[in-house]
Amino acid sequence: MDLGIVGALVQSSFLIQEIVGEIAGEYELSIIQARMLGVLSDREPRMAHLAQLLGLSKQSATGLVDRAERRGLVRRLSIPVGDERAVHVTLTGAGRELAEQVTGAIAARVSAAAADLSETDRTRLSTLLSDVVVSDADRHGKDISAPLMAPR
């Protein structure tokens, strides 16, 4: 069955969100908390940049980091920049371990969803979706230079 480009992309987005939501719930996380762990697994952004990467206001990002900090998953680092101090966010050991568990579980479920595809089709799908995401990011000035989820 061919869902068409729009239908296929929208339905695949729903599928991925469902997978991420279910796995996040298994680890007592919200989807946005799971996304934050994914972002922090490969970088230590400033608070403002974290908010931007997650599509949140600075106030919402601060609340998100506050809750994660209380759980012992992240910590704030004050780094001198010129005459000022910049606040960056980094994973703690427990946060890194949880991020790896969540990322691994998501990768396994997404891989299982694509298991019926041949290796050639999986490669082609990866390339095509990468092209769509990169092209859109370029048009909108989004930073996707580092993966939000480690490839598996």
Secondary structure, DSSP 8 states (H G I E B T S, - for coil): ---HHHHHHHHHHHHHHHHHHHHHHHTT--HHHHHHHHHHTS---BHHHHHHHHT--HHHHHHHHHHHHHTTSEEEEEEEETTEEEEEEEE-HHHHHHHHHHHHHHHHHHHHHTTTS-HHHHHHHHHHHHHHHHHHHHHHT---SS-SS---
